[in-house]
Amino acid sequence: MKAEESLIDKSDIFVTPFVQLNAVLGGGIPSRKIVEVSGSYSVGKSTLALQLVAAAQKEKKPCLYADSEFSFTTDYAKIMGVDCKALDLVQEQFAEACLDALEAWATKHKNGIMVLDSIGALLPREEAEKGAEGRSIGLQARLIGSFTRRIVPILALKNHTLIVLNHTFTDLNSGKLKTSGGAKLEYAKSIWITLKRSYGKAPKRGADGLKSIIYIEVECRKNKTAATEGMKAEMELGTGNGFATQPIIFPQKKRGRPSKVDIPQTPTAAHITNK
């Protein structure tokens, strides 16, 4: 086979419903790749993943959601637009069973979207058996390293996309932002985007005083498919409603002193005398 005859390098682009996210990704989410979405708590990682699954289902793509955090609920998934009757769900206690189920599904299907929520919540069996006092350094990274070596060729041959959700932390030695899963995952992923709350931008609050819109900054930290590394965008996360597909426009409040037209006219002494 000649190099130009290879079909593996011809990835399909899944255009998401989010204009800002597409710009950061360089057009959309490519197939045959691992895409990592990471961030701290309550920045919308799982919400974004559910909305992407809902959009993929509308394009008749088979979808799998591997829930290692045991946080998946059908009620919230339906609010995000997910067809739970068609969605395949994996909920396993141990990391080995979860990853094996994901690999088996990928081998059986084609042109699908898989979500692993999340890398940081995967529990190796050996760690569970040792208990709280046992040392389990590097177990999770070892499992993820073996899994990435097995899943990468399956993604390429079956035209799948694997979206992994992950937790971020700051490495004390280098001061760099890191994610769970070890160095092997850093090499295997083709796209890495992070979510965080926009700095210095207060959320919008409703009439009841509760937060209604939270501003989330999306940053591309790695992209092997498009030259968008370092690009940032802002998305609006509606509490309980998911990310807005288009920027939400709020009415601008008038500033400064009101004009003379806006000042209510009060009767003067001359008016009273004339009457």
N, C-alpha and C positions, 0 to 999 in steps of 0.2 A: 504494500500500500504506500502511495506517495503522501507526502505531508499535506498537500492541498486537498486530498480526499478524506481527511479526518473530519468526522462529524462532532467530535467531543468538544472542540473549541468553538462550535457554533451554538452559543447559549441563547435560550429564549429569554426575553425581558418581560417580566411581570410588572406592568404599570400599576402602581398602587393608587388608591383614591385620593392620596394626599399630595398636593402640588409641591409643598415645601420639601417633603421627604423624597420625592422623585428627583428634585434638583440636587439634593445632597448625595443621593445614590448614583447620580449620573444618568437618570432616565427611568430607573426602576430596579427591581430585584432580579438579578440574573439566575437562571437555572444552573444546575450542576455545581453549585457553590455552597459553602457554609457562610452564613451571615449571622454575625453576633450583634445582639442588642443588649447593652449593659447600662447599669446605672444604680443609684442607691434606691432606697425604698420609696414607694409612693410617687414615682415619676411616670407611671403609665406603661411599663414594659409589657405586662400581661395584657393590658387593655389594647395596646397597639397590635400585639400578636393576634388577639381574637378578631380584631377588625381586618387584619390582613387575611386571616383564614376565611372570614365572611366574604371578602372580595374575591378570593381564589375560588370559593364555592360557586359564586355567580358565573365564573368562567368554566365551570364543570371540571375543575381540578380535584382529584382525590386529596383529602387532607387528613393528617394525623396530629393529634395533640397528646404529647407525653407529659403528664403532670406529676413531676417528682415532688412538688411542694404540697400536693393534695389540697390545692386552693381553688380548683376548677369547680364552678357551679353552673348548672344549666340555665338558671334564671338570668344570671349576668351575661352568659354567652349569648342567649337569645336577644338580650337588649343590644348587644354589639352586632347583631345581625347574623349570628352563626346558626346554621341548620344542624341542630344537635342530632337529628335522626340520620343524617348522612356523615357526620363527623366520627372518625375512629378515635377512641380514647384509650390511653395506656396509663394505668395507675398501679405501680409496683412499689413494694416496700424497699427493695434493695436495688442498687445501681446496676448490678449485672443483669438482672431480669428486665429492667427498664430499657437498657441499651440494646439487649438482645432482641426485645420485642420491636424496637424501632428499626433495627437492622433487618429483621424478618419482613416487616411491612414494606420497607424500601425495596427489598428484593422482589416482592410479589407484585407491586404496583409500578406504574410509570407516570411521568409528568406531574408529580405531586408536590405538595407543600407539607413539610413536617416541622413541627414546633417542639422544642425541648425546653420545658419550663420547670426547673432551671438547672444549670450546671452546678451551682453552689449547693443545691439541696440534695444532690445525689448522695446516697448513703451506701458505701461499700459494705458488703456482708462481713468482711473481716473486722471492720471498725465496729459494727454492731455487736459482734460476738465478744470482742474484747471488753466492752463496757466502758464506763466513764474513766476508769483508771488506766486503761490500756493506751499505749502509744500507737498512733496510726499516721505517721508522717509520710506524706507522699502517696497514700493509697488512691485518693481521688484523681490526682494527676496521672498516675500510672494507668488507671482504668480509661481515662479520657484519651490518653495517648494511644492506647491500643484500639480504642473505638474509632478515632479519627483515621487511623491507618486502614481500617476495614471499611468505613463508610464512604470515604472520598472516592474510591473507584466505583462504588455502587451509585453514588450521586451522578457521576459522569456518564455511566452507561445507561442508567434509567431516567436521566433528565429530571432529577428531583432538585428541590431546594430545601436545605436544612436551616431553619432559623433557631438559633440557640439564645436563650435569655440567660443573663449572667449578672452577678453582683460585682461591684467595683470596690476597690480598696487602694490605699496609698502604700506603696512599698517603702518601708522605713529606711532601707539601705540606700536606694536610689532616689526616692521621692517621686517616682513615676506612678501614674495610674495603672493599676493592674486589675485583672479579673481572675476568677477561679478557673481551674482546669489545667494549669501548668503551661510550660513553653510549647508543648506539642500543639495545643489548641491555637496558640498565637500564630504558629506557622500555617496551620491547616485552614484557618478562616480566611476567606477572600475579602470580606467586607466587615468592618467593625464600626458601629455607630454607638454613641453614648447619649443618654438622656439625662438632663438635670434641670432643675428649676432655674428660670432666668434670673440672673443676679440683679437685684435692685428694682425689680418690677413686681409690684404688689398684685396679688390676685384680685379679680373682680368678685364682689360680694352681692348676693341677692338682697331682696327686701327684708328677709329674715336674719340677715347678718352672716349667713353661712357662705363659704367660698363656692362660687359657681363656675368661674373660669380660672384655671391655673396655667401660667405661661411656661412652656417647656422648651428648653434649648436643645436642638439636635445637632450633634457634631460628628463629622466623618473623620475617624482616626486611622483608618486603613481602607484602601480600595485598590484591588488588583485588576479591576475591570474598567475603571474610568478614572480620570485625573481630577478627583474631587477631594483628595485628602486635605483636611484642614477647613473645609467648607462648613459653615454653620447656618442654621435656619431656626425659626421660632414657630412653634405650633401651639394651638390652644387646646387644652384638655378640659372638657366639661365634666365636672364631678357627676358620675353616674350616667353620663351620656357618651363618653369616649372622646377621641380627638376629632376636631372639626376638619372636614375635608377642604374647606376654604377659610381664609382669614376672617375672623368675626369683626365686623365694623360696629363700633359703638358710637352713639351720637356725641358730638363734641360739646362740652359745656362752654358757655360764654364766660370770658374773663374780663376783668377790669370793671370800671364803673358802667352802669347801664346808660344807654343813650337817652336823649330827651324824649324820644317817642315812647320808651319803655317806662318813663317816670309817670306815675299816676298824677293827674292834674287835680289840685285842691282849690276850692273856691277862694279867691283873693278878696280883699276889702272892697276893691272896685266893683267886682262882680256882685257882691252883696248890696252895695249902694245902688247900683243900676236896677236891681230887682226890687 
